Amino acid sequence: MFKPLSILLTATVILTSCSSEDDAGDINPVLEIPQDYTFNREGNSTVSFNGQTTRIKMSEEIVSSFTDFDNATEASIMAQFAHTAGNADFSDADLNASDKNVRSKVAASVDYYNTNAVESQAIKSTFDDYISKQVSEVFPNQNTLAVAGTAGQIADGTRTRYVSAQGLEYNQAFAKGLLGALMTDQILNNYLSVTVLDEGENRANNSAGITAEGSSYTTMEHKWDEAYGYLYGASQDPANPNATIGEDDKFLNEYIGRVNDDADFNTTAETIFEAFKTGRAAIVAADYMTRDAQAAIIRAEVSKVIAVRGIYYLQQAKTKIEDGNQTGAFHGLSEAYGFIYSLQFTRNPQTDAPYLSATEVTALLDQLMGDGANGFWDLTPETIDAVSESIASAFDFTVAQAASID
């Protein structure tokens, strides 16, 4: 069992910090950490992340459209992905009215892509391609039994899955890739970025308690809350999200819950939540050193979730292949594919770079598809183990720990 990166706080506590005024704001800031993620100013809540909730809802509906064979088209799914306010792209009228969309925030963090527009556009195009290929390759073969080299349907227990000619479920690659390219990238490399948090006069205004125009929160408080929203924005109770962690969306929330169910990682959900609360309290207290320390904890823990879950699905798939059920492995392999893709959006707080670079991620995906011309149809257990070990070696856990379910 791993120890959390910080001492977990389970009740309202008061911390003091003795650090320089330049680093921390106040010389002796006092942190008042609430039991839940509840922060108020003059009787009004200062927590707001509506935009993040909207994008989570949009993402859920986009993924559902991948298997809406009767109604979806390439144009309709693309329109959902790059939604324009007022267009009737979704079943929810509020989403249709929104000026938000998902595509613009894919690979759009300040720290990773502000000066790398070419790579950002290439990543966006990867998601465009998933949509295009689902409609052009899989839709026409909805009722065709997939075989090596031919897209179509496969039986998976009581479920029917739809795969490419190489056995990849584009909907899973899209969903798990979006978990990294949208949610993880925006949390770790954008809203928790010092560049974003301290932009312009944010630090001076936050220290002085000057709120954003027409709002109860300071700009810095709001940026931190927007990071929080990409993880907890769909929660039944966003102030107390761990009560239903893993049940509230199909993206980071779900998989933090799944990783937390493993005894080897069962402090993960609490560690992340406590770091968000403590960092937010530090912003209220103008303690920027503590704020940044909590951001580092969140980066390490969220990154670990992606790696653990990627290995977990690889190893579950390996067991099926060893049991002679090659096609039964395709669903787990497709999920693993998306998680591996998402590793390029992780962030090692020791290096401020991804745990695995985009080049390394591409090499692993090529390795996963490279045992033969037909991708997953030709994949061997030995290759799965090699890819799993490559991922684990970048982190502080073993393949065996990630592969377990208890």
C-alpha positions in Angstrom: 0.0 0.0 0.0 1.4 3.4 -0.9 1.6 6.2 1.6 0.0 9.5 0.4 2.3 12.3 -0.6 0.9 14.5 2.2 -0.6 13.9 5.6 -4.3 13.4 5.0 -6.6 15.8 6.8 -10.1 14.6 7.7 -11.5 17.5 9.6 -11.2 21.2 9.7 -7.7 22.1 10.7 -5.5 25.1 11.0 -2.0 25.0 9.6 0.7 27.7 9.8 3.6 28.3 7.5 6.8 30.3 8.1 8.1 31.2 4.7 9.3 34.3 2.9 6.7 36.9 1.8 7.9 36.7 -1.8 7.3 32.9 -1.9 4.2 32.6 0.2 2.3 35.9 0.2 1.8 36.5 4.0 4.7 35.9 6.3 2.7 33.7 8.5 -0.4 32.6 6.6 -3.1 30.6 8.4 -4.9 27.9 6.5 -8.5 27.0 7.4 -9.2 23.7 5.6 -12.9 22.8 5.5 -14.3 19.4 5.9 -15.8 19.6 2.4 -14.9 21.6 -0.7 -16.9 24.6 0.5 -15.5 28.2 0.4 -17.4 31.4 1.1 -16.9 35.1 1.1 -19.4 37.3 2.9 -22.0 34.6 2.9 -21.6 33.7 -0.8 -20.0 30.6 -2.3 -16.8 31.4 -4.1 -16.7 28.0 -5.9 -17.6 27.9 -9.6 -16.8 25.5 -12.4 -19.9 25.5 -14.7 -17.8 25.4 -17.8 -16.1 22.2 -16.8 -19.4 20.5 -15.9 -20.6 21.5 -19.4 -17.7 20.0 -21.2 -17.9 16.7 -19.2 -21.6 16.4 -20.3 -20.7 17.2 -23.9 -18.0 14.6 -23.8 -20.3 11.9 -22.5 -22.8 12.6 -25.3 -20.1 12.7 -28.0 -18.8 9.2 -26.9 -22.4 7.9 -27.0 -22.8 9.1 -30.5 -20.0 6.7 -31.6 -22.4 3.8 -31.4 -25.6 5.7 -32.4 -25.7 3.8 -35.8 -29.2 4.9 -36.6 -28.8 8.7 -36.1 -25.2 9.8 -36.0 -23.1 10.9 -39.0 -19.5 12.1 -39.3 -20.8 15.6 -39.6 -23.1 15.4 -36.6 -20.4 14.0 -34.3 -17.9 16.5 -35.5 -20.4 19.2 -34.8 -20.8 18.0 -31.2 -17.0 17.9 -30.8 -16.5 21.5 -32.1 -19.9 22.8 -31.0 -21.0 26.3 -31.8 -23.4 28.1 -29.5 -27.0 27.8 -30.6 -26.6 24.8 -32.8 -28.8 21.8 -31.9 -25.9 19.3 -31.6 -27.0 17.7 -28.3 -30.1 16.3 -26.6 -29.7 18.8 -23.8 -30.9 22.3 -24.6 -28.5 23.9 -22.1 -25.5 22.3 -23.9 -26.9 23.5 -27.3 -27.1 27.1 -25.9 -23.5 26.9 -24.4 -20.7 28.8 -26.0 -18.3 26.0 -24.8 -17.0 23.1 -26.8 -14.7 20.2 -26.3 -12.4 20.3 -29.3 -10.9 23.8 -28.5 -9.7 22.6 -25.1 -8.0 19.4 -26.3 -4.2 19.7 -26.0 -4.7 23.4 -25.1 -2.8 23.8 -21.8 -0.6 26.9 -21.4 2.4 24.9 -20.1 2.5 22.2 -22.7 0.9 23.7 -25.9 1.0 27.5 -25.6 4.1 27.6 -27.8 3.4 24.3 -29.6 0.5 24.9 -31.8 1.6 22.3 -34.4 1.5 19.5 -31.9 -1.8 20.7 -30.4 -3.4 20.7 -33.8 -2.0 17.2 -34.5 -3.6 15.9 -31.4 -6.9 17.5 -32.2 -6.7 15.8 -35.6 -6.2 12.4 -33.9 -9.6 12.8 -32.3 -11.1 14.0 -35.5 -9.7 10.8 -37.2 -11.4 8.6 -34.5 -14.7 10.2 -35.4 -14.1 9.9 -39.1 -12.9 6.3 -39.0 -15.7 5.2 -36.8 -18.3 6.4 -39.3 -16.4 5.4 -42.5 -15.0 2.0 -41.4 -17.2 0.7 -38.5 -20.7 2.1 -39.3 -21.0 0.3 -42.7 -19.9 -3.0 -41.0 -22.3 -2.7 -38.0 -23.8 -6.1 -38.8 -20.6 -7.7 -40.1 -18.7 -10.1 -38.0 -15.2 -8.7 -37.6 -12.2 -10.8 -38.6 -8.5 -10.0 -38.9 -8.3 -7.2 -41.4 -12.0 -6.4 -41.5 -13.9 -4.0 -39.2 -17.2 -5.0 -37.7 -18.8 -6.5 -34.5 -17.4 -8.9 -32.0 -19.2 -10.7 -29.1 -17.9 -9.9 -25.7 -19.9 -11.8 -23.2 -23.4 -10.4 -23.3 -22.1 -7.2 -25.1 -21.5 -6.5 -28.7 -18.4 -4.5 -29.4 -17.5 -2.7 -32.7 -13.9 -2.7 -33.8 -11.6 -1.5 -36.6 -9.8 -3.9 -38.9 -7.0 -4.0 -36.4 -9.4 -4.7 -33.4 -9.4 -1.2 -32.0 -12.6 0.3 -30.6 -12.4 3.8 -31.8 -15.0 4.9 -29.2 -12.8 3.7 -26.4 -9.6 5.2 -27.8 -11.5 8.5 -28.1 -12.9 8.4 -24.6 -9.8 7.3 -22.8 -7.7 9.6 -24.9 -10.0 12.5 -24.1 -9.5 11.7 -20.4 -5.9 12.7 -20.9 -6.0 15.3 -23.7 -8.9 17.3 -22.1 -9.3 16.6 -18.4 -5.8 15.8 -17.4 -4.1 18.4 -19.5 -6.4 21.1 -18.4 -6.1 20.2 -14.7 -2.3 19.5 -14.5 -0.9 21.7 -17.1 -3.3 24.6 -17.4 -5.4 25.5 -14.4 -2.8 24.4 -11.8 -0.1 26.1 -13.8 1.8 28.9 -12.0 1.6 30.8 -15.3 -2.2 30.7 -15.2 -2.7 31.1 -11.4 -0.3 34.1 -11.2 -1.1 35.6 -14.5 -1.1 39.4 -14.6 -2.2 40.9 -11.3 -3.7 37.6 -10.0 -1.3 37.2 -7.1 -1.5 40.8 -5.9 -5.3 40.8 -6.3 -5.7 37.5 -4.5 -3.5 38.6 -1.6 -5.6 41.8 -1.3 -8.9 39.9 -1.6 -9.9 41.7 -4.7 -12.5 39.7 -6.5 -13.1 39.3 -10.2 -15.7 41.8 -11.6 -19.2 40.8 -10.7 -18.0 37.7 -8.9 -17.6 36.5 -5.3 -14.2 34.8 -6.1 -10.8 36.1 -6.9 -9.4 35.1 -10.3 -6.9 32.8 -8.7 -9.5 31.0 -6.7 -11.6 30.5 -9.8 -8.7 29.0 -11.8 -8.1 26.5 -9.1 -11.8 25.6 -9.0 -11.8 25.1 -12.7 -9.1 22.4 -12.3 -11.3 20.9 -9.6 -14.3 20.9 -11.9 -12.7 18.8 -14.6 -12.5 16.0 -12.0 -15.6 16.6 -9.8 -17.8 18.7 -12.0 -20.3 15.9 -12.6 -20.4 14.7 -9.0 -23.7 14.2 -7.3 -22.3 16.4 -4.4 -19.3 18.3 -5.8 -18.5 19.5 -2.2 -18.2 15.9 -1.0 -17.3 14.1 -4.2 -15.6 11.0 -2.7 -18.9 9.8 -1.5 -19.7 8.7 -5.0 -16.2 8.7 -6.6 -16.1 6.5 -9.6 -19.8 6.8 -10.3 -20.3 10.3 -11.6 -18.7 10.4 -15.1 -16.8 8.1 -17.5 -13.6 10.0 -17.4 -11.1 10.8 -14.6 -13.8 10.6 -11.9 -14.5 7.0 -12.8 -11.0 5.8 -12.9 -9.8 7.5 -9.8 -12.6 5.5 -8.2 -11.5 2.2 -9.9 -7.9 2.7 -8.9 -8.9 3.6 -5.3 -10.7 0.3 -5.1 -7.4 -1.5 -5.3 -5.8 -2.0 -1.9 -2.4 -1.0 -3.3 -3.7 2.5 -4.2 -6.6 3.0 -1.8 -5.5 6.4 -0.5 -5.6 7.9 -4.0 -9.0 9.5 -4.0 -8.6 11.0 -0.5 -5.1 12.3 -1.3 -6.3 14.1 -4.4 -9.3 15.5 -2.7 -7.3 16.7 0.3 -4.7 18.3 -1.9 -7.4 20.2 -3.8 -8.9 21.4 -0.5 -5.6 22.3 1.0 -4.4 24.1 -2.1 -7.7 26.1 -2.2 -7.4 27.1 1.4 -3.8 28.1 0.8 -5.0 30.5 -2.0 -7.5 32.0 0.5 -4.6 32.5 2.9 -2.2 33.8 0.2 0.1 30.9 1.0 1.5 30.3 -2.5 4.2 27.9 -1.5 1.6 25.5 0.0 -0.6 26.0 -3.0 2.1 24.9 -5.3 3.0 21.9 -3.1 -0.6 20.7 -3.3 -0.6 21.1 -7.1 2.5 18.9 -7.2 0.6 16.2 -5.2 -2.4 16.4 -7.6 -0.1 16.1 -10.6 1.7 13.0 -9.3 -1.5 11.2 -8.1 -3.6 11.9 -11.2 -0.7 10.9 -13.5 -0.4 7.6 -11.5 -4.1 6.9 -12.0 -3.6 6.9 -15.8 -0.6 4.7 -15.7 -2.1 2.2 -13.3 -5.3 1.9 -15.2 -3.5 1.5 -18.5 -1.4 -1.4 -17.1 -4.5 -2.9 -15.5 -6.3 -3.2 -18.9 -3.2 -4.5 -20.6 -2.9 -7.3 -18.1 -6.6 -8.2 -18.1 -6.3 -8.5 -21.9 -3.2 -10.6 -21.6 -5.1 -13.1 -19.4 -7.8 -13.5 -22.1 -5.3 -14.0 -24.9 -3.5 -16.7 -22.8 -6.9 -18.3 -22.4 -7.4 -18.4 -26.1 -9.9 -15.6 -26.3 -8.1 -13.1 -28.6 -11.2 -11.0 -29.5 -12.3 -11.0 -25.9 -9.2 -9.0 -25.2 -10.0 -6.2 -27.6 -12.1 -4.1 -25.3 -9.5 -4.0 -22.6 -6.8 -3.4 -25.1 -8.8 -0.5 -26.6 -9.1 1.1 -23.2 -5.4 0.5 -22.5 -4.7 2.2 -25.9 -6.5 5.3 -24.8 -4.8 5.4 -21.4 -1.4 4.9 -22.9 -2.1 7.8 -25.3 -3.1 9.9 -22.3 0.3 9.4 -20.6 1.8 12.3 -22.7 -0.5 14.7 -20.8 0.7 13.5 -17.4 3.1 15.6 -15.4 6.0 14.6 -13.2 6.3 17.3 -10.5 10.0 16.5 -10.2 10.7 17.4 -13.9 7.6 19.4 -15.0 7.4 17.1 -18.0 5.2 14.1 -18.8 6.2 10.8 -17.2 6.3 9.5 -20.8 6.9 11.9 -23.7 4.8 12.0 -26.8 7.6 10.2 -28.7 7.7 7.5 -26.1 3.9 7.1 -26.1 3.9 6.8 -29.9 6.5 4.1 -29.7 4.5 2.1 -27.1 1.3 2.3 -29.2 3.3 1.2 -32.3 4.7 -1.7 -30.2 1.2 -2.6 -29.1 0.0 -2.7 -32.7 3.2 -4.1 -34.2 3.2 -7.9 -33.7 1.6 -8.3 -37.1 -0.2 -6.6 -39.9 -3.6 -7.0 -38.1 -2.8 -5.2 -34.8 -4.6 -6.6 -31.8 -5.5 -9.8 -33.8 -1.7 -10.6 -33.8 -0.8 -9.2 -30.3 1.1 -11.5 -28.0 1.3 -11.7 -24.2 5.0 -11.0 -24.4 4.5 -7.7 -26.1 1.8 -6.8 -23.5 4.2 -7.5 -20.7 7.0 -5.4 -22.4 4.7 -2.4 -22.8 3.4 -2.8 -19.2 6.9 -2.8 -17.8 7.9 0.3 -19.9 5.0 2.2 -18.3 5.6 1.0 -14.7 9.3 1.8 -15.0 8.4 5.5 -15.2 6.5 5.4 -12.0 6.9 4.1 -8.4 4.8 0.9 -8.6 5.0 -2.5 -10.2 3.1 -4.2 -13.0 1.8 -6.7 -10.4 0.4 -4.0 -8.2 -1.4 -2.2 -11.1 -2.7 -5.5 -12.5 -4.4 -6.6 -9.2 -8.1 -5.9 -8.5 -7.9 -6.0 -4.7 
